């Protein structure tokens, strides 16, 4: 519009006319190869109307100081970048919500004036008419989160979005992990908590004490595991979608179309990958790497998120870089006051020398830093120009004295590079830029917004996290092996159960050593307690050095499974056949970092099966000498408020 073009002209005119290097920092004694040239616009036939009134100005600068967000803050101090981002994201989201709410009431939109029609008509503002331009992915995700919390749908059009970054990807990984290991109770619980399964909280709570319900779900996941091995991951995911009624459930919610599309896209990608991989664990490893180690792998082009037709109807969030050449009816620049000056903290400083050659330095001096920062400022100014020329009708941007504000693009355009007081920036803006073109006003506060847009049926690109009713908190409970009652980690519990066990054992040991000490004194130093337990526990036989072997439930489960595999094949047979022993270990260590420890674990297992253990009543026994044994007799014994130390004594007395 004419008003928008006039506002851009007014924004850059003062610097072009008075600054030594003019608006874009290209002027020198020999001329200016890139001057700012004012343009004239033909105009448009529509006019922006907000709450029934014509917009006051095409370009609005929202000012904010430290006191804007904290009444006790000192306005003479610069805003912190973290506080600025958080507050601006929330305030801008509130304002957009008010605009869309007003549009739903028929008071905000574009007034169309047509020659054939006597009365102008109002075309209500829609979500798709709004673009929010950001500089980084962090800013994009932050503003998207704030919009989502207020019930507004948006799509983040970054340079390259991977479907592995979507929320459903993490949910699907947890579900596949449970399908691969249905006997793993923690993996199964993790899967049942995902939005893909979406069990009601009452049913999740019932799993704690209803054994039949738990066995039902475990049986389902055994069937899913069979389906995966028999027919592949694509068939498995389709069965999961059908079993848990994913499609009909998610499509009824905001963001359901995007969630389901990403799920099916992932299913196809995983099916393609499974053809080249050996087994379900190899596919899980592949999936994990694409989820959490993307920087270490080359991402294929087909993992880019599939764009939906409905995305075009949402609020657009896009990087300034990608917005080049595009036009939007309304544009918001919430974080444009931020800048990142070049400093000694940068590992590599890049700049151009007098000959125009690119120079990169690991140890720049003051002159090199100043040159590099001037180039950074020039880039920020050009980026600002791109951003403020994207809107057809109106642009809102923030003008705030954030940390390093004197080195920002807006400060340069205002001639405030040498200013010392943050208020000078705001005062200069009102004095230098004409009010009829650029409106400089305080950042609006919609802490209790009167207008909220209706929920969009095909909205948000991701689901919000499920809320849990905190009025009835879950009680802590575990399912543990019997060995967890007697052997903790030497000096620290890897789980809450082990941690509590160690504390209890340590307290008992210290109480025996210091019978006259008070309970408070005994509990004062947990580190000392753990050390006491560590010294009291018997040392593990040093068959093969495992001093660098990882700790935790995962490694412990691996060793447990190796012994169980040996039991199923026969302890004596495995001990007598090193090749069989190595093949059992190799099968368990095909994926992850375990492959590097195959030889170590093979030697450990082979020696452990032949190790003689002393019996309490005299004599010795080795696993390979046993003739009658069970690999793992399962039993369930509920304990609550029971001393694990006393329980262990009673069990030992009964079975040894």
C-alpha positions as CSV (number, residue, x, y, z in Angstrom):
1,X,0.0,0.0,0.0
2,X,1.0,3.6,-0.3
3,X,1.1,4.0,3.4
4,X,3.4,0.9,3.8
5,X,5.9,2.2,1.2
6,X,5.9,5.7,2.7
7,X,6.6,4.2,6.1
8,X,9.6,2.2,4.8
9,X,10.9,5.4,3.1
10,X,10.6,7.3,6.4
11,X,12.4,4.5,8.3
12,X,15.5,4.6,6.2
13,X,15.6,8.2,5.0
14,X,17.3,9.8,8.0
15,X,20.3,7.4,7.9
16,X,20.6,7.8,4.1
17,X,20.7,11.6,4.4
18,X,22.9,12.0,7.5
19,X,24.9,8.9,8.3
20,X,28.5,9.0,7.1
21,X,28.2,5.6,5.4
22,X,24.5,6.1,4.6
23,X,21.7,3.6,5.2
24,X,23.3,0.4,4.0
25,X,26.9,1.1,5.1
26,X,28.3,1.1,1.5
27,X,29.1,4.8,1.1
28,X,32.7,5.8,1.1
29,X,34.8,8.6,-0.4
30,X,34.4,7.1,-3.8
31,X,30.6,7.0,-3.8
32,X,27.8,4.6,-2.8
33,X,27.3,1.5,-4.8
34,X,24.2,0.5,-2.9
35,X,22.2,3.6,-1.9
36,X,18.7,3.5,-0.4
37,X,16.3,4.7,-3.1
38,X,12.8,5.8,-2.1
39,X,10.0,4.5,-4.3
40,X,6.4,5.4,-5.0
41,X,3.6,3.0,-4.8
42,X,0.4,2.8,-6.9
43,X,-1.6,1.8,-3.9
44,X,-4.2,-0.8,-3.3
45,X,-8.0,-0.8,-3.3
46,X,-8.3,-2.1,0.2
47,X,-7.7,-0.5,3.6
48,X,-6.8,-2.1,6.9
49,X,-9.4,-1.7,9.6
50,X,-8.8,-2.6,13.2
51,X,-11.7,-2.7,15.7
52,X,-13.8,-0.7,13.3
53,X,-11.3,2.0,12.8
54,X,-8.8,2.6,10.0
55,X,-5.3,1.6,11.0
56,X,-3.4,4.6,12.5
57,X,-0.2,3.9,10.6
58,X,1.2,1.2,8.3
59,X,4.4,0.8,10.5
60,X,4.0,0.5,14.2
61,X,7.0,0.4,16.6
62,X,6.3,-1.2,19.9
63,X,8.6,0.2,22.6
64,X,9.5,-1.6,25.8
65,X,12.0,-1.1,28.5
66,X,13.0,-3.1,31.6
67,X,10.1,-1.5,33.5
68,X,7.6,-2.6,31.0
69,X,7.9,-6.2,32.3
70,X,8.8,-5.5,35.9
71,X,7.6,-2.5,37.8
72,X,10.6,-2.6,40.1
73,X,13.1,-2.8,37.2
74,X,15.5,0.0,36.4
75,X,14.7,1.6,33.0
76,X,18.3,2.8,32.7
77,X,19.4,-0.8,32.3
78,X,19.2,-2.8,29.1
79,X,16.7,-5.7,28.8
80,X,18.1,-9.2,29.0
81,X,17.7,-11.1,25.8
82,X,16.0,-14.0,27.4
83,X,13.4,-11.9,29.1
84,X,12.9,-9.9,25.9
85,X,12.2,-13.0,23.8
86,X,9.8,-14.5,26.3
87,X,7.8,-11.3,26.9
88,X,7.7,-10.3,23.2
89,X,6.6,-13.7,22.1
90,X,3.7,-13.7,24.6
91,X,2.6,-10.1,24.0
92,X,2.7,-10.5,20.2
93,X,0.7,-13.8,20.5
94,X,-1.9,-12.0,22.7
95,X,-2.2,-9.1,20.2
96,X,-2.7,-11.5,17.2
97,X,-5.3,-13.3,19.3
98,X,-7.1,-10.0,19.8
99,X,-7.0,-9.2,16.1
100,X,-8.4,-12.6,15.1
101,X,-11.1,-12.3,17.8
102,X,-12.1,-8.9,16.6
103,X,-12.1,-10.2,13.0
104,X,-14.5,-13.0,14.1
105,X,-16.8,-10.3,15.4
106,X,-16.7,-8.5,12.1
107,X,-14.6,-5.5,13.3
108,X,-11.2,-6.2,11.8
109,X,-10.2,-6.9,8.3
110,X,-9.7,-5.2,4.9
111,X,-12.2,-2.7,3.7
112,X,-12.7,-3.3,0.0
113,X,-13.8,-0.3,-2.1
114,X,-15.1,-1.2,-5.6
115,X,-16.4,1.1,-8.2
116,X,-19.4,-1.1,-9.0
117,X,-20.5,-1.3,-5.4
118,X,-21.6,1.8,-3.6
119,X,-20.9,0.6,0.0
120,X,-17.4,-0.8,0.8
121,X,-17.3,-4.3,2.1
122,X,-15.2,-5.7,5.0
123,X,-13.2,-8.8,4.3
124,X,-12.5,-10.3,7.7
125,X,-8.9,-10.8,8.7
126,X,-7.9,-14.5,8.6
127,X,-5.0,-16.5,10.1
128,X,-3.4,-16.9,6.7
129,X,-3.1,-13.1,6.3
130,X,-0.6,-12.9,9.2
131,X,3.1,-13.6,8.9
132,X,5.6,-13.6,11.8
133,X,9.2,-13.2,10.6
134,X,12.1,-14.5,12.7
135,X,15.8,-14.8,12.5
136,X,16.4,-18.2,14.1
137,X,14.7,-21.5,14.6
138,X,14.7,-20.9,18.3
139,X,12.6,-17.7,17.8
140,X,10.3,-19.5,15.4
141,X,9.5,-22.3,17.8
142,X,9.1,-19.9,20.7
143,X,6.4,-17.8,19.0
144,X,4.7,-20.9,17.7
145,X,4.5,-22.3,21.3
146,X,3.0,-19.1,22.5
147,X,0.4,-19.1,19.7
148,X,-0.4,-22.7,20.4
149,X,-1.0,-22.1,24.1
150,X,-3.5,-19.5,23.1
151,X,-5.4,-21.8,20.8
152,X,-4.0,-20.3,17.5
153,X,-2.8,-22.5,14.7
154,X,0.5,-21.7,12.9
155,X,2.9,-23.4,10.6
156,X,6.7,-22.8,10.8
157,X,8.2,-22.7,7.3
158,X,11.9,-23.0,8.2
159,X,14.5,-23.5,5.5
160,X,14.2,-27.3,5.9
161,X,11.9,-29.1,8.3
162,X,12.5,-32.8,8.8
163,X,9.6,-35.1,9.7
164,X,12.0,-36.6,12.3
165,X,11.7,-33.3,14.2
166,X,7.9,-33.6,14.5
167,X,6.3,-34.6,17.8
168,X,4.8,-37.8,16.5
169,X,8.4,-39.0,15.7
170,X,9.3,-39.2,19.3
171,X,6.0,-40.8,20.2
172,X,6.4,-43.4,17.5
173,X,9.9,-44.3,18.6
174,X,8.7,-45.0,22.1
175,X,5.9,-47.2,20.7
176,X,8.3,-49.1,18.4
177,X,10.7,-49.6,21.3
178,X,8.0,-51.3,23.3
179,X,7.0,-53.5,20.3
180,X,10.7,-54.5,20.0
181,X,10.9,-55.4,23.7
182,X,7.4,-56.2,25.0
183,X,8.9,-57.8,28.1
184,X,10.6,-54.4,29.0
185,X,8.1,-53.0,31.5
186,X,9.5,-49.4,31.4
187,X,9.5,-49.4,27.6
188,X,5.8,-50.5,27.7
189,X,4.9,-47.8,30.2
190,X,6.6,-45.2,28.1
191,X,4.6,-46.3,25.0
192,X,1.3,-46.3,26.9
193,X,1.9,-42.7,28.0
194,X,2.2,-41.4,24.4
195,X,-0.6,-39.4,22.6
196,X,-0.5,-42.2,20.0
197,X,-2.0,-44.6,22.5
198,X,-3.8,-41.9,24.6
199,X,-5.0,-44.0,27.5
200,X,-7.2,-42.2,30.0
201,X,-5.4,-41.3,33.2
202,X,-7.7,-43.5,35.2
203,X,-6.7,-46.5,33.0
204,X,-3.0,-45.6,33.4
205,X,-3.5,-45.5,37.1
206,X,-5.3,-48.8,37.0
207,X,-2.2,-50.5,35.5
208,X,-0.4,-50.1,38.8
209,X,-2.6,-52.7,40.6
210,X,-4.6,-54.5,37.9
211,X,-2.4,-57.4,36.8
212,X,-4.9,-58.6,34.3
213,X,-5.0,-55.3,32.6
214,X,-1.3,-55.1,32.5
215,X,-1.0,-58.6,31.0
216,X,-3.6,-57.7,28.4
217,X,-1.5,-54.8,27.1
218,X,1.7,-56.8,27.3
219,X,0.0,-59.5,25.2
220,X,-1.0,-57.0,22.6
221,X,2.6,-55.8,22.4
222,X,3.8,-59.3,22.0
223,X,1.4,-59.6,19.1
224,X,2.7,-56.3,17.7
225,X,6.2,-57.7,17.9
226,X,5.3,-60.8,16.0
227,X,3.6,-58.6,13.3
228,X,6.8,-56.6,13.0
229,X,9.0,-59.6,12.6
230,X,6.6,-61.3,10.3
231,X,5.4,-58.5,8.0
232,X,7.5,-55.5,8.5
233,X,7.3,-52.1,10.2
234,X,4.8,-50.6,7.8
235,X,2.3,-53.3,8.6
236,X,3.0,-52.9,12.3
237,X,2.3,-49.2,12.3
238,X,-0.9,-49.7,10.4
239,X,-2.0,-52.3,13.0
240,X,-1.1,-49.8,15.7
241,X,-3.2,-47.1,14.0
242,X,-6.1,-49.5,13.8
243,X,-5.7,-51.0,17.3
244,X,-5.6,-47.6,19.1
245,X,-8.0,-45.8,16.8
246,X,-5.4,-43.2,16.0
247,X,-6.9,-41.7,12.9
248,X,-10.4,-41.0,14.1
249,X,-9.1,-39.8,17.5
250,X,-6.4,-37.4,16.3
251,X,-8.4,-36.0,13.4
252,X,-11.0,-34.8,15.9
253,X,-8.3,-32.6,17.6
254,X,-6.4,-29.5,16.6
255,X,-3.4,-30.5,14.5
256,X,-4.7,-33.9,13.8
257,X,-4.2,-33.8,10.1
258,X,-0.6,-32.8,10.5
259,X,0.0,-35.4,13.2
260,X,-1.5,-38.2,11.1
261,X,0.3,-37.2,7.9
262,X,3.7,-37.1,9.7
263,X,3.0,-40.5,11.2
264,X,2.2,-42.1,7.8
265,X,5.2,-40.4,6.3
266,X,7.5,-41.8,9.0
267,X,6.0,-45.3,8.4
268,X,7.0,-45.1,4.7
269,X,10.5,-43.9,5.5
270,X,11.1,-46.6,8.1
271,X,9.8,-49.3,5.8
272,X,12.2,-48.1,3.1
273,X,15.1,-48.1,5.6
274,X,14.2,-51.6,7.0
275,X,14.9,-53.2,3.6
276,X,18.6,-52.2,4.0
277,X,18.9,-53.0,7.7
278,X,19.2,-56.3,9.6
279,X,16.5,-56.7,12.2
280,X,14.2,-54.6,14.3
281,X,17.0,-53.3,16.6
282,X,19.0,-52.1,13.7
283,X,15.9,-50.1,12.5
284,X,15.4,-48.7,16.0
285,X,19.0,-47.6,16.0
286,X,18.5,-46.0,12.6
287,X,15.4,-44.2,13.9
288,X,17.2,-43.0,17.1
289,X,20.0,-41.5,15.0
290,X,17.6,-39.6,12.8
291,X,15.8,-38.4,15.9
292,X,18.7,-37.3,18.1
293,X,21.9,-37.4,16.1
294,X,20.9,-35.6,12.9
295,X,24.1,-33.6,12.8
296,X,26.1,-36.8,12.5
297,X,24.3,-38.2,9.5
298,X,23.4,-37.0,6.0
299,X,19.7,-36.3,6.0
300,X,18.0,-37.5,2.8
301,X,15.7,-35.1,0.9
302,X,12.6,-37.3,1.3
303,X,12.5,-36.7,5.1
304,X,11.2,-33.2,4.6
305,X,7.8,-32.6,6.1
306,X,5.0,-33.0,3.7
307,X,3.2,-29.7,3.3
308,X,-0.6,-29.8,3.6
309,X,-3.1,-27.7,1.8
310,X,-4.5,-26.6,5.2
311,X,-1.0,-25.2,6.1
312,X,-1.8,-22.3,3.8
313,X,-4.7,-21.3,6.0
314,X,-2.6,-20.9,9.2
315,X,-0.5,-18.1,10.6
316,X,2.8,-18.2,8.8
317,X,6.0,-18.3,10.7
318,X,9.0,-17.9,8.5
319,X,12.7,-16.9,8.7
320,X,13.5,-13.5,7.3
321,X,16.0,-15.1,4.9
322,X,13.3,-17.3,3.4
323,X,10.8,-14.5,3.2
324,X,12.7,-12.8,0.4
325,X,10.4,-12.2,-2.6
326,X,7.3,-13.0,-0.7
327,X,4.4,-10.7,0.4
328,X,2.0,-11.0,3.3
329,X,-1.0,-8.8,4.2
330,X,0.3,-8.2,7.8
331,X,3.8,-8.8,9.2
332,X,5.1,-9.0,12.8
333,X,8.8,-8.7,13.7
334,X,8.8,-9.4,17.4
335,X,12.5,-10.0,17.8
336,X,14.0,-7.5,15.4
337,X,15.7,-5.5,18.2
338,X,18.1,-8.4,18.9
339,X,21.6,-8.4,17.6
340,X,24.6,-10.5,18.0
341,X,27.8,-8.4,17.8
342,X,31.1,-10.1,16.8
343,X,33.4,-10.6,19.7
344,X,36.4,-12.5,20.9
345,X,34.1,-15.3,22.1
346,X,33.5,-16.3,18.4
347,X,35.7,-19.2,17.4
348,X,36.1,-18.0,13.9
349,X,35.8,-14.4,12.8
350,X,35.1,-13.6,9.1
351,X,35.5,-10.3,7.3
352,X,36.7,-8.8,4.0
353,X,40.0,-7.0,3.7
354,X,40.6,-3.8,1.7
355,X,41.1,-5.8,-1.5
356,X,37.6,-7.4,-1.0
357,X,39.0,-10.8,-0.2
358,X,37.4,-13.0,2.5
359,X,39.6,-13.4,5.6
360,X,38.9,-15.8,8.4
361,X,40.8,-15.5,11.6
362,X,41.0,-17.6,14.8
363,X,42.9,-14.9,16.7
364,X,41.5,-11.5,15.4
365,X,42.8,-8.2,16.8
366,X,40.7,-5.2,17.6
367,X,40.7,-3.9,14.0
368,X,39.7,-7.2,12.6
369,X,36.8,-7.5,15.2
370,X,35.6,-4.0,14.4
371,X,35.7,-4.7,10.6
372,X,33.8,-8.0,11.1
373,X,31.2,-6.3,13.3
374,X,30.6,-3.6,10.7
375,X,29.9,-6.2,8.1
376,X,27.5,-7.9,10.6
377,X,25.7,-4.6,11.1
378,X,25.4,-4.1,7.4
379,X,23.9,-7.5,7.0
380,X,21.4,-6.8,9.9
381,X,20.4,-3.5,8.2
382,X,19.8,-5.3,4.9
383,X,17.9,-8.0,6.7
384,X,15.7,-5.4,8.4
385,X,15.0,-3.9,5.0
386,X,13.9,-7.3,3.6
387,X,11.7,-7.8,6.7
388,X,9.9,-4.4,6.6
389,X,9.2,-4.6,2.8
390,X,7.2,-7.9,3.1
391,X,3.9,-6.5,4.2
392,X,1.2,-5.3,1.9
393,X,-0.8,-3.3,4.5
394,X,1.0,-3.1,7.9
395,X,4.0,-4.1,9.9
396,X,4.5,-4.3,13.7
397,X,8.0,-4.4,15.1
398,X,9.6,-4.1,18.5
399,X,12.0,-1.2,19.4
400,X,13.6,-2.2,22.7
401,X,16.9,-1.5,24.3
402,X,18.0,-5.1,24.6
403,X,21.6,-6.0,25.6
404,X,24.0,-4.5,23.0
405,X,21.2,-2.3,21.7
406,X,23.6,0.4,20.5
407,X,25.0,-2.0,17.9
408,X,21.6,-3.0,16.5
409,X,20.3,-2.1,13.0
410,X,17.5,0.1,14.5
411,X,20.0,2.0,16.7
412,X,22.1,2.7,13.6
413,X,19.2,4.1,11.6
414,X,18.4,6.4,14.6
415,X,22.0,7.5,15.0
416,X,22.1,6.1,18.5
417,X,25.3,4.1,18.2
418,X,27.0,6.2,20.9
419,X,24.0,6.6,23.2
420,X,24.4,5.6,26.8
421,X,20.8,5.7,28.1
422,X,18.2,3.2,26.8
423,X,15.5,5.9,26.9
424,X,17.5,7.9,24.3
425,X,16.6,5.2,21.7
426,X,12.9,5.6,22.4
427,X,13.1,9.4,22.4
428,X,15.0,9.6,19.2
429,X,12.5,7.3,17.5
430,X,9.6,9.7,18.3
431,X,11.7,12.7,17.3
432,X,13.2,11.4,14.0
433,X,10.4,9.4,12.4
434,X,7.2,11.2,11.3
435,X,4.2,10.1,13.3
436,X,1.9,10.0,10.3
437,X,4.1,7.3,8.7
438,X,5.5,5.5,11.7
439,X,3.6,5.1,15.0
440,X,5.8,4.7,18.0
441,X,3.7,3.4,21.0
442,X,4.2,1.4,24.1
443,X,4.0,-2.4,23.7
444,X,0.4,-3.4,24.4
445,X,-0.4,-5.6,27.3
446,X,-3.2,-8.2,26.7
447,X,-2.5,-10.1,29.9
448,X,-6.3,-10.7,30.1
449,X,-7.3,-10.6,26.4
450,X,-10.9,-9.9,25.6
451,X,-10.8,-11.6,22.2
452,X,-9.7,-15.1,21.5
453,X,-10.0,-16.7,18.1
454,X,-12.1,-19.9,17.8
455,X,-10.2,-23.1,17.6
456,X,-9.2,-24.2,14.1
457,X,-10.3,-27.7,13.2
458,X,-7.2,-28.4,11.2
459,X,-4.9,-26.3,13.1
460,X,-1.7,-26.5,15.1
461,X,1.1,-28.3,13.4
462,X,1.9,-30.2,16.6
463,X,-0.1,-31.4,19.7
464,X,0.4,-29.7,23.0
465,X,1.7,-31.9,25.8
466,X,-1.0,-33.8,27.6
467,X,-1.9,-32.4,31.0
468,X,-2.0,-34.6,34.1
469,X,-4.4,-34.1,36.9
470,X,-2.1,-33.1,39.8
471,X,-4.9,-33.3,42.3
472,X,-4.4,-37.0,42.4
473,X,-0.7,-37.6,42.0
474,X,0.6,-41.0,41.1
475,X,2.3,-42.9,43.9
476,X,5.9,-44.0,43.3
477,X,6.1,-47.7,42.5
478,X,8.5,-50.0,40.8
479,X,8.8,-53.6,39.5
480,X,12.3,-54.8,40.4
481,X,14.3,-58.0,40.2
482,X,15.2,-59.6,43.5
483,X,18.8,-58.8,43.0
484,X,17.9,-55.1,43.2
485,X,17.1,-55.7,46.9
486,X,20.6,-56.9,47.7
487,X,23.0,-55.4,45.2
488,X,22.8,-51.6,44.4
489,X,25.4,-49.7,42.5
490,X,28.5,-49.4,44.7
491,X,28.2,-45.8,45.5
492,X,25.1,-44.4,43.9
493,X,21.7,-45.8,42.9
494,X,20.9,-45.7,39.2
495,X,17.2,-45.7,39.8
496,X,15.0,-44.3,42.5
497,X,14.6,-47.8,43.9
498,X,18.3,-48.5,44.1
499,X,18.9,-45.0,45.6
500,X,16.4,-45.6,48.3
501,X,17.8,-49.1,49.0
502,X,21.3,-47.8,49.4
503,X,20.2,-45.1,51.8
504,X,18.4,-47.6,53.9
505,X,21.3,-50.1,53.9
506,X,23.8,-47.3,54.6
507,X,21.7,-46.0,57.5
508,X,21.6,-49.4,59.1
509,X,25.4,-49.8,58.7
510,X,26.1,-46.5,60.3
511,X,23.6,-47.1,63.1
512,X,25.5,-50.3,64.0
513,X,28.8,-48.4,63.9
514,X,27.5,-45.4,65.9
515,X,24.8,-46.7,68.2
516,X,24.7,-43.4,70.2
517,X,24.3,-41.1,67.2
518,X,21.0,-39.3,66.6
519,X,18.9,-40.1,63.5
520,X,19.6,-36.6,62.2
521,X,23.3,-37.1,62.5
522,X,23.1,-40.4,60.8
523,X,21.2,-38.9,57.8
524,X,23.3,-35.8,57.5
525,X,25.8,-36.9,55.0
526,X,24.4,-39.1,52.3
527,X,27.7,-39.2,50.5
528,X,29.4,-40.8,53.5
529,X,26.5,-43.3,53.8
530,X,26.9,-44.4,50.2
531,X,30.7,-44.8,50.7
532,X,30.0,-47.0,53.8
533,X,27.8,-49.2,51.7
534,X,30.3,-49.4,48.9
535,X,33.0,-50.6,51.2
536,X,30.7,-53.2,52.8
537,X,29.5,-54.8,49.6
538,X,31.5,-57.8,48.3
539,X,33.8,-57.1,45.3
540,X,32.9,-58.5,41.9
541,X,35.4,-61.2,40.8
542,X,37.9,-59.7,38.4
543,X,37.6,-62.3,35.6
544,X,38.0,-59.8,32.8
545,X,38.5,-56.1,33.5
546,X,35.1,-54.4,33.2
547,X,36.2,-51.2,35.0
548,X,35.1,-49.0,32.0
549,X,31.8,-50.9,31.5
550,X,28.8,-48.5,31.5
551,X,26.6,-48.5,34.6
552,X,22.8,-48.4,34.7
553,X,19.7,-50.4,34.0
554,X,20.6,-50.9,30.3
555,X,24.0,-52.4,30.7
556,X,22.7,-54.5,33.7
557,X,19.9,-55.8,31.5
558,X,22.4,-56.8,28.8
559,X,24.5,-58.8,31.3
560,X,21.4,-60.4,32.6
561,X,20.2,-61.4,29.1
562,X,23.6,-62.9,28.3
563,X,23.4,-65.2,31.3
564,X,19.8,-66.1,30.5
565,X,20.8,-66.9,26.9
566,X,23.7,-69.1,28.3
567,X,21.2,-70.9,30.6
568,X,18.8,-71.6,27.7
569,X,21.7,-73.1,25.6
570,X,23.2,-74.9,28.7
571,X,25.8,-73.4,30.9
572,X,28.1,-76.4,30.3
573,X,27.7,-76.3,26.5
574,X,28.5,-72.6,26.3
575,X,31.4,-72.8,28.7
576,X,32.9,-75.7,26.6
577,X,32.4,-73.9,23.2
578,X,34.0,-70.4,22.9
579,X,32.6,-70.0,19.4
580,X,29.0,-70.6,20.7
581,X,29.7,-68.2,23.6
582,X,30.9,-65.5,21.2
583,X,27.9,-66.0,18.9
584,X,25.5,-65.5,21.8
585,X,27.3,-62.3,22.8
586,X,27.4,-61.0,19.2
587,X,23.7,-61.5,18.8
588,X,23.0,-59.3,21.8
589,X,25.6,-56.7,20.8
590,X,24.7,-56.1,17.1
591,X,23.6,-52.5,17.7
592,X,24.7,-49.4,19.5
593,X,28.1,-49.1,21.2
594,X,27.9,-52.7,22.4
595,X,29.4,-54.0,19.2
596,X,32.8,-52.6,20.3
597,X,32.6,-54.6,23.5
598,X,31.7,-58.0,21.9
599,X,35.1,-59.5,22.4
600,X,35.4,-58.2,26.0
601,X,31.9,-59.6,26.9
602,X,32.6,-62.9,25.3
603,X,35.7,-63.4,27.4
604,X,33.9,-62.3,30.5
605,X,30.9,-64.6,30.0
606,X,33.2,-67.6,29.1
607,X,35.2,-67.1,32.4
608,X,32.1,-66.3,34.5
609,X,30.5,-69.6,33.6
610,X,33.5,-71.5,34.9
611,X,34.0,-69.4,38.1
612,X,33.6,-71.2,41.4
613,X,31.4,-69.6,44.0
614,X,31.7,-70.5,47.7
615,X,28.6,-71.9,49.4
616,X,27.6,-70.8,52.9
617,X,27.7,-74.4,54.2
618,X,31.1,-75.1,52.7
619,X,32.1,-76.3,49.2
620,X,31.9,-74.5,45.9
621,X,29.7,-74.4,42.8
622,X,30.2,-73.2,39.3
623,X,27.4,-72.5,36.8
624,X,28.8,-74.9,34.2
625,X,28.7,-77.7,36.8
626,X,25.0,-77.2,37.5
627,X,22.8,-80.1,36.2
628,X,19.4,-78.9,37.4
629,X,18.5,-75.2,37.3
630,X,15.9,-72.7,36.0
631,X,17.0,-69.7,33.9
632,X,14.7,-67.3,35.6
633,X,11.8,-68.4,37.7
634,X,9.4,-65.6,37.8
635,X,7.6,-64.5,41.0
636,X,5.7,-61.4,42.2
637,X,5.8,-60.2,45.7
638,X,4.3,-56.8,46.6
639,X,6.2,-54.9,49.3
640,X,5.2,-51.6,50.9
641,X,6.7,-50.1,54.0
642,X,8.9,-53.2,54.3
643,X,12.6,-53.1,55.2
644,X,14.5,-54.5,52.3
645,X,17.3,-55.4,54.6
646,X,15.1,-57.5,56.8
647,X,13.4,-59.0,53.8
648,X,16.7,-60.0,52.3
649,X,17.8,-61.7,55.6
650,X,14.6,-63.7,55.7
651,X,14.9,-64.8,52.1
652,X,18.5,-65.9,52.6
653,X,17.6,-67.8,55.7
654,X,14.8,-69.7,53.8
655,X,16.7,-70.6,50.6
656,X,20.4,-70.8,51.5
